[in-house]
Amino acid sequence: SFMSNPIVVVLNILALLASLFHAQTFFSMMPQVVPIKIKGKKLDKTIIVLAQWAAVAAISLVVLVLV
């Protein structure tokens, strides 16, 4: 009953959007702060960011299956 309250639903959606925005900004900054080198060459920033989003998707899927 509490979770179906429209105010609670809106607050949860806003919290989700804020969390995704924070993740996007963090993931886009990470390759600049901690450049990853493999065999002396820097890994492309796009690959790092996509790998982070893939990890988020995989963890979310595991949580969805378990809960």
Jmol script that loads the backbone (N, CA, C; Angstrom):
load data "model"
ATOM      1  N   SER A   1       0.829  -1.199   0.000  1.00  0.00           N
ATOM      2  CA  SER A   1       0.000   0.000   0.000  1.00  0.00           C
ATOM      3  C   SER A   1       0.873   1.263   0.000  1.00  0.00           C
ATOM      4  N   PHE A   2       1.913   1.270   0.847  1.00  0.00           N
ATOM      5  CA  PHE A   2       2.784   2.439   0.894  1.00  0.00           C
ATOM      6  C   PHE A   2       3.553   2.593  -0.418  1.00  0.00           C
ATOM      7  N   MET A   3       4.059   1.485  -0.940  1.00  0.00           N
ATOM      8  CA  MET A   3       4.862   1.542  -2.162  1.00  0.00           C
ATOM      9  C   MET A   3       4.038   1.881  -3.401  1.00  0.00           C
ATOM     10  N   SER A   4       2.725   1.705  -3.334  1.00  0.00           N
ATOM     11  CA  SER A   4       1.878   2.044  -4.483  1.00  0.00           C
ATOM     12  C   SER A   4       1.380   3.486  -4.429  1.00  0.00           C
ATOM     13  N   ASN A   5       1.753   4.199  -3.382  1.00  0.00           N
ATOM     14  CA  ASN A   5       1.400   5.612  -3.267  1.00  0.00           C
ATOM     15  C   ASN A   5       2.090   6.370  -4.410  1.00  0.00           C
ATOM     16  N   PRO A   6       1.345   7.198  -5.154  1.00  0.00           N
ATOM     17  CA  PRO A   6       1.943   7.912  -6.299  1.00  0.00           C
ATOM     18  C   PRO A   6       3.151   8.777  -5.928  1.00  0.00           C
ATOM     19  N   ILE A   7       3.149   9.359  -4.754  1.00  0.00           N
ATOM     20  CA  ILE A   7       4.284  10.186  -4.331  1.00  0.00           C
ATOM     21  C   ILE A   7       5.529   9.318  -4.158  1.00  0.00           C
ATOM     22  N   VAL A   8       5.355   8.157  -3.572  1.00  0.00           N
ATOM     23  CA  VAL A   8       6.479   7.241  -3.371  1.00  0.00           C
ATOM     24  C   VAL A   8       7.002   6.739  -4.716  1.00  0.00           C
ATOM     25  N   VAL A   9       6.106   6.450  -5.635  1.00  0.00           N
ATOM     26  CA  VAL A   9       6.515   5.993  -6.969  1.00  0.00           C
ATOM     27  C   VAL A   9       7.327   7.082  -7.668  1.00  0.00           C
ATOM     28  N   VAL A  10       6.868   8.311  -7.608  1.00  0.00           N
ATOM     29  CA  VAL A  10       7.584   9.431  -8.241  1.00  0.00           C
ATOM     30  C   VAL A  10       8.951   9.626  -7.590  1.00  0.00           C
ATOM     31  N   LEU A  11       9.016   9.554  -6.266  1.00  0.00           N
ATOM     32  CA  LEU A  11      10.301   9.707  -5.577  1.00  0.00           C
ATOM     33  C   LEU A  11      11.268   8.583  -5.954  1.00  0.00           C
ATOM     34  N   ASN A  12      10.762   7.373  -6.086  1.00  0.00           N
ATOM     35  CA  ASN A  12      11.620   6.257  -6.498  1.00  0.00           C
ATOM     36  C   ASN A  12      12.131   6.441  -7.922  1.00  0.00           C
ATOM     37  N   ILE A  13      11.295   6.926  -8.805  1.00  0.00           N
ATOM     38  CA  ILE A  13      11.724   7.182 -10.188  1.00  0.00           C
ATOM     39  C   ILE A  13      12.780   8.284 -10.221  1.00  0.00           C
ATOM     40  N   LEU A  14      12.577   9.337  -9.435  1.00  0.00           N
ATOM     41  CA  LEU A  14      13.572  10.413  -9.369  1.00  0.00           C
ATOM     42  C   LEU A  14      14.897   9.910  -8.803  1.00  0.00           C
ATOM     43  N   ALA A  15      14.834   9.066  -7.784  1.00  0.00           N
ATOM     44  CA  ALA A  15      16.057   8.502  -7.208  1.00  0.00           C
ATOM     45  C   ALA A  15      16.786   7.622  -8.222  1.00  0.00           C
ATOM     46  N   LEU A  16      16.037   6.846  -8.991  1.00  0.00           N
ATOM     47  CA  LEU A  16      16.645   6.008 -10.029  1.00  0.00           C
ATOM     48  C   LEU A  16      17.325   6.868 -11.089  1.00  0.00           C
ATOM     49  N   LEU A  17      16.643   7.917 -11.541  1.00  0.00           N
ATOM     50  CA  LEU A  17      17.227   8.805 -12.552  1.00  0.00           C
ATOM     51  C   LEU A  17      18.486   9.492 -12.028  1.00  0.00           C
ATOM     52  N   ALA A  18      18.453   9.939 -10.769  1.00  0.00           N
ATOM     53  CA  ALA A  18      19.630  10.576 -10.177  1.00  0.00           C
ATOM     54  C   ALA A  18      20.786   9.587 -10.068  1.00  0.00           C
ATOM     55  N   SER A  19      20.477   8.360  -9.707  1.00  0.00           N
ATOM     56  CA  SER A  19      21.507   7.325  -9.598  1.00  0.00           C
ATOM     57  C   SER A  19      22.121   7.012 -10.961  1.00  0.00           C
ATOM     58  N   LEU A  20      21.295   6.913 -11.987  1.00  0.00           N
ATOM     59  CA  LEU A  20      21.804   6.653 -13.338  1.00  0.00           C
ATOM     60  C   LEU A  20      22.633   7.823 -13.860  1.00  0.00           C
ATOM     61  N   PHE A  21      22.217   9.047 -13.547  1.00  0.00           N
ATOM     62  CA  PHE A  21      22.991  10.223 -13.954  1.00  0.00           C
ATOM     63  C   PHE A  21      24.356  10.219 -13.272  1.00  0.00           C
ATOM     64  N   HIS A  22      24.365   9.904 -11.978  1.00  0.00           N
ATOM     65  CA  HIS A  22      25.627   9.842 -11.242  1.00  0.00           C
ATOM     66  C   HIS A  22      26.534   8.758 -11.833  1.00  0.00           C
ATOM     67  N   ALA A  23      25.968   7.604 -12.140  1.00  0.00           N
ATOM     68  CA  ALA A  23      26.759   6.519 -12.727  1.00  0.00           C
ATOM     69  C   ALA A  23      27.334   6.945 -14.074  1.00  0.00           C
ATOM     70  N   GLN A  24      26.530   7.610 -14.880  1.00  0.00           N
ATOM     71  CA  GLN A  24      26.996   8.041 -16.206  1.00  0.00           C
ATOM     72  C   GLN A  24      28.154   9.026 -16.076  1.00  0.00           C
ATOM     73  N   THR A  25      28.036   9.995 -15.176  1.00  0.00           N
ATOM     74  CA  THR A  25      29.116  10.972 -15.019  1.00  0.00           C
ATOM     75  C   THR A  25      30.361  10.314 -14.432  1.00  0.00           C
ATOM     76  N   PHE A  26      30.177   9.402 -13.475  1.00  0.00           N
ATOM     77  CA  PHE A  26      31.312   8.702 -12.880  1.00  0.00           C
ATOM     78  C   PHE A  26      32.008   7.825 -13.915  1.00  0.00           C
ATOM     79  N   PHE A  27      31.230   7.075 -14.688  1.00  0.00           N
ATOM     80  CA  PHE A  27      31.810   6.182 -15.682  1.00  0.00           C
ATOM     81  C   PHE A  27      32.534   6.961 -16.772  1.00  0.00           C
ATOM     82  N   SER A  28      32.018   8.120 -17.150  1.00  0.00           N
ATOM     83  CA  SER A  28      32.674   8.896 -18.206  1.00  0.00           C
ATOM     84  C   SER A  28      33.967   9.554 -17.712  1.00  0.00           C
ATOM     85  N   MET A  29      34.067   9.831 -16.411  1.00  0.00           N
ATOM     86  CA  MET A  29      35.280  10.437 -15.862  1.00  0.00           C
ATOM     87  C   MET A  29      36.353   9.406 -15.530  1.00  0.00           C
ATOM     88  N   MET A  30      35.957   8.186 -15.246  1.00  0.00           N
ATOM     89  CA  MET A  30      36.886   7.165 -14.768  1.00  0.00           C
ATOM     90  C   MET A  30      38.074   6.926 -15.692  1.00  0.00           C
ATOM     91  N   PRO A  31      37.890   6.828 -17.021  1.00  0.00           N
ATOM     92  CA  PRO A  31      39.063   6.592 -17.880  1.00  0.00           C
ATOM     93  C   PRO A  31      40.086   7.728 -17.847  1.00  0.00           C
ATOM     94  N   GLN A  32      39.653   8.935 -17.525  1.00  0.00           N
ATOM     95  CA  GLN A  32      40.580  10.062 -17.446  1.00  0.00           C
ATOM     96  C   GLN A  32      41.341  10.052 -16.128  1.00  0.00           C
ATOM     97  N   VAL A  33      40.680   9.601 -15.070  1.00  0.00           N
ATOM     98  CA  VAL A  33      41.299   9.595 -13.745  1.00  0.00           C
ATOM     99  C   VAL A  33      42.228   8.389 -13.585  1.00  0.00           C
ATOM    100  N   VAL A  34      41.779   7.231 -14.048  1.00  0.00           N
ATOM    101  CA  VAL A  34      42.555   5.998 -13.927  1.00  0.00           C
ATOM    102  C   VAL A  34      42.690   5.370 -15.317  1.00  0.00           C
ATOM    103  N   PRO A  35      43.635   5.847 -16.109  1.00  0.00           N
ATOM    104  CA  PRO A  35      43.795   5.256 -17.440  1.00  0.00           C
ATOM    105  C   PRO A  35      44.303   3.815 -17.324  1.00  0.00           C
ATOM    106  N   ILE A  36      43.666   2.925 -18.041  1.00  0.00           N
ATOM    107  CA  ILE A  36      44.032   1.511 -17.995  1.00  0.00           C
ATOM    108  C   ILE A  36      44.962   1.215 -19.170  1.00  0.00           C
ATOM    109  N   LYS A  37      46.114   0.620 -18.845  1.00  0.00           N
ATOM    110  CA  LYS A  37      47.091   0.280 -19.881  1.00  0.00           C
ATOM    111  C   LYS A  37      47.205  -1.235 -19.982  1.00  0.00           C
ATOM    112  N   ILE A  38      47.189  -1.717 -21.209  1.00  0.00           N
ATOM    113  CA  ILE A  38      47.405  -3.132 -21.477  1.00  0.00           C
ATOM    114  C   ILE A  38      48.578  -3.237 -22.440  1.00  0.00           C
ATOM    115  N   LYS A  39      49.638  -3.890 -21.989  1.00  0.00           N
ATOM    116  CA  LYS A  39      50.875  -4.027 -22.776  1.00  0.00           C
ATOM    117  C   LYS A  39      51.406  -2.673 -23.230  1.00  0.00           C
ATOM    118  N   GLY A  40      51.340  -1.690 -22.331  1.00  0.00           N
ATOM    119  CA  GLY A  40      51.898  -0.376 -22.607  1.00  0.00           C
ATOM    120  C   GLY A  40      51.014   0.568 -23.395  1.00  0.00           C
ATOM    121  N   LYS A  41      49.866   0.093 -23.889  1.00  0.00           N
ATOM    122  CA  LYS A  41      48.971   0.962 -24.654  1.00  0.00           C
ATOM    123  C   LYS A  41      47.719   1.250 -23.834  1.00  0.00           C
ATOM    124  N   LYS A  42      47.287   2.518 -23.900  1.00  0.00           N
ATOM    125  CA  LYS A  42      46.067   2.897 -23.191  1.00  0.00           C
ATOM    126  C   LYS A  42      44.854   2.249 -23.839  1.00  0.00           C
ATOM    127  N   LEU A  43      43.971   1.754 -22.995  1.00  0.00           N
ATOM    128  CA  LEU A  43      42.718   1.182 -23.478  1.00  0.00           C
ATOM    129  C   LEU A  43      41.784   2.321 -23.875  1.00  0.00           C
ATOM    130  N   ASP A  44      41.061   2.156 -24.956  1.00  0.00           N
ATOM    131  CA  ASP A  44      40.146   3.187 -25.443  1.00  0.00           C
ATOM    132  C   ASP A  44      39.096   3.513 -24.380  1.00  0.00           C
ATOM    133  N   LYS A  45      38.803   4.799 -24.222  1.00  0.00           N
ATOM    134  CA  LYS A  45      37.841   5.247 -23.208  1.00  0.00           C
ATOM    135  C   LYS A  45      36.469   4.625 -23.411  1.00  0.00           C
ATOM    136  N   THR A  46      36.066   4.479 -24.653  1.00  0.00           N
ATOM    137  CA  THR A  46      34.744   3.916 -24.948  1.00  0.00           C
ATOM    138  C   THR A  46      34.633   2.483 -24.441  1.00  0.00           C
ATOM    139  N   ILE A  47      35.693   1.725 -24.593  1.00  0.00           N
ATOM    140  CA  ILE A  47      35.680   0.334 -24.131  1.00  0.00           C
ATOM    141  C   ILE A  47      35.540   0.275 -22.617  1.00  0.00           C
ATOM    142  N   ILE A  48      36.232   1.158 -21.916  1.00  0.00           N
ATOM    143  CA  ILE A  48      36.159   1.176 -20.455  1.00  0.00           C
ATOM    144  C   ILE A  48      34.744   1.506 -20.002  1.00  0.00           C
ATOM    145  N   VAL A  49      34.162   2.534 -20.595  1.00  0.00           N
ATOM    146  CA  VAL A  49      32.811   2.951 -20.206  1.00  0.00           C
ATOM    147  C   VAL A  49      31.797   1.858 -20.526  1.00  0.00           C
ATOM    148  N   LEU A  50      31.900   1.265 -21.698  1.00  0.00           N
ATOM    149  CA  LEU A  50      30.969   0.190 -22.061  1.00  0.00           C
ATOM    150  C   LEU A  50      31.136  -1.026 -21.155  1.00  0.00           C
ATOM    151  N   ALA A  51      32.358  -1.316 -20.743  1.00  0.00           N
ATOM    152  CA  ALA A  51      32.588  -2.436 -19.827  1.00  0.00           C
ATOM    153  C   ALA A  51      31.937  -2.171 -18.473  1.00  0.00           C
ATOM    154  N   GLN A  52      31.992  -0.924 -18.027  1.00  0.00           N
ATOM    155  CA  GLN A  52      31.348  -0.587 -16.753  1.00  0.00           C
ATOM    156  C   GLN A  52      29.831  -0.734 -16.857  1.00  0.00           C
ATOM    157  N   TRP A  53      29.250  -0.277 -17.963  1.00  0.00           N
ATOM    158  CA  TRP A  53      27.797  -0.423 -18.135  1.00  0.00           C
ATOM    159  C   TRP A  53      27.417  -1.889 -18.273  1.00  0.00           C
ATOM    160  N   ALA A  54      28.267  -2.680 -18.907  1.00  0.00           N
ATOM    161  CA  ALA A  54      28.001  -4.118 -19.010  1.00  0.00           C
ATOM    162  C   ALA A  54      28.021  -4.767 -17.630  1.00  0.00           C
ATOM    163  N   ALA A  55      28.945  -4.332 -16.785  1.00  0.00           N
ATOM    164  CA  ALA A  55      28.993  -4.856 -15.416  1.00  0.00           C
ATOM    165  C   ALA A  55      27.732  -4.471 -14.647  1.00  0.00           C
ATOM    166  N   VAL A  56      27.274  -3.240 -14.817  1.00  0.00           N
ATOM    167  CA  VAL A  56      26.035  -2.806 -14.161  1.00  0.00           C
ATOM    168  C   VAL A  56      24.862  -3.658 -14.631  1.00  0.00           C
ATOM    169  N   ALA A  57      24.785  -3.898 -15.928  1.00  0.00           N
ATOM    170  CA  ALA A  57      23.690  -4.707 -16.471  1.00  0.00           C
ATOM    171  C   ALA A  57      23.752  -6.137 -15.947  1.00  0.00           C
ATOM    172  N   ALA A  58      24.946  -6.716 -15.897  1.00  0.00           N
ATOM    173  CA  ALA A  58      25.092  -8.094 -15.417  1.00  0.00           C
ATOM    174  C   ALA A  58      24.719  -8.212 -13.943  1.00  0.00           C
ATOM    175  N   ILE A  59      25.185  -7.282 -13.136  1.00  0.00           N
ATOM    176  CA  ILE A  59      24.858  -7.310 -11.709  1.00  0.00           C
ATOM    177  C   ILE A  59      23.367  -7.088 -11.499  1.00  0.00           C
ATOM    178  N   SER A  60      22.779  -6.179 -12.262  1.00  0.00           N
ATOM    179  CA  SER A  60      21.337  -5.937 -12.157  1.00  0.00           C
ATOM    180  C   SER A  60      20.545  -7.183 -12.525  1.00  0.00           C
ATOM    181  N   LEU A  61      20.999  -7.893 -13.537  1.00  0.00           N
ATOM    182  CA  LEU A  61      20.325  -9.122 -13.948  1.00  0.00           C
ATOM    183  C   LEU A  61      20.415 -10.193 -12.862  1.00  0.00           C
ATOM    184  N   VAL A  62      21.582 -10.323 -12.247  1.00  0.00           N
ATOM    185  CA  VAL A  62      21.744 -11.291 -11.159  1.00  0.00           C
ATOM    186  C   VAL A  62      20.823 -10.947  -9.993  1.00  0.00           C
ATOM    187  N   VAL A  63      20.775  -9.677  -9.627  1.00  0.00           N
ATOM    188  CA  VAL A  63      19.899  -9.255  -8.528  1.00  0.00           C
ATOM    189  C   VAL A  63      18.440  -9.500  -8.890  1.00  0.00           C
ATOM    190  N   LEU A  64      18.067  -9.208 -10.116  1.00  0.00           N
ATOM    191  CA  LEU A  64      16.690  -9.428 -10.559  1.00  0.00           C
ATOM    192  C   LEU A  64      16.307 -10.906 -10.471  1.00  0.00           C
ATOM    193  N   VAL A  65      17.222 -11.782 -10.849  1.00  0.00           N
ATOM    194  CA  VAL A  65      16.945 -13.219 -10.801  1.00  0.00           C
ATOM    195  C   VAL A  65      16.871 -13.712  -9.353  1.00  0.00           C
ATOM    196  N   LEU A  66      17.768 -13.223  -8.511  1.00  0.00           N
ATOM    197  CA  LEU A  66      17.808 -13.693  -7.126  1.00  0.00           C
ATOM    198  C   LEU A  66      16.669 -13.150  -6.272  1.00  0.00           C
ATOM    199  N   VAL A  67      16.220 -11.963  -6.575  1.00  0.00           N
ATOM    200  CA  VAL A  67      15.157 -11.349  -5.763  1.00  0.00           C
ATOM    201  C   VAL A  67      13.867 -11.538  -6.478  1.00  0.00           C
TER     202      VAL A  67
END
end "model"
wireframe off; spacefill off
backbone 0.3
color backbone group
